[in-house]
Amino acid sequence: MSRHLCRRARAARVVATPLIGLAVAGGVLTGCGGQGSDTSCGVNGCTVTFARNGTAEVSVLGVSARLVGVDQGVARIEVAGQTVEVPVGGQAEVGGFTVQVQEVTDTQVIVRVAP
């Protein structure tokens, strides 16, 4: 291989390596939503918007999470196979995660899951 081609190959690796890293990080930071939910993840955890009348289950941070139900402003949420009851504005520890209920409306429940 000529010197010119070697320099081009090295330059391509230098450009491609950060792009691959970004793609991998992007995959790690996104959650997998499910039907009846919307998931947004970042470095500090994931926010999941569940449809209040649905039975959606999502995968976040390597575990499953689902809204079991809501009764008088208290949400029952299952994370990593363990169920916890959390009032609006409150938080609880379950399965090694902090679960916070941010909002409950007639149509949706917004939950934050963080390591």
Stockholm file with secondary structure:
# STOCKHOLM 1.0

chainA/1-115         MSRHLCRRARAARVVATPLIGLAVAGGVLTGCGGQGSDTSCGVNGCTVTFARNGTAEVSVLGVSARLVGVDQGVARIEVAGQTVEVPVGGQAEVGGFTVQVQEVTDTQVIVRVAP
#=GR chainA/1-115 SS CCHHHHHHHHHHHHHHHHHHHHHHHHHHHCCBCCTTEEEEEETTEEEEEEETTCCCEEEETTEEEEEEEEETTEEEEEETTEEEEEETTCEEEETTEEEEEEEECSSEEEEEEEC
#=GC SS_cons         CCHHHHHHHHHHHHHHHHHHHHHHHHHHHCCBCCTTEEEEEETTEEEEEEETTCCCEEEETTEEEEEEEEETTEEEEEETTEEEEEETTCEEEETTEEEEEEEECSSEEEEEEEC
//
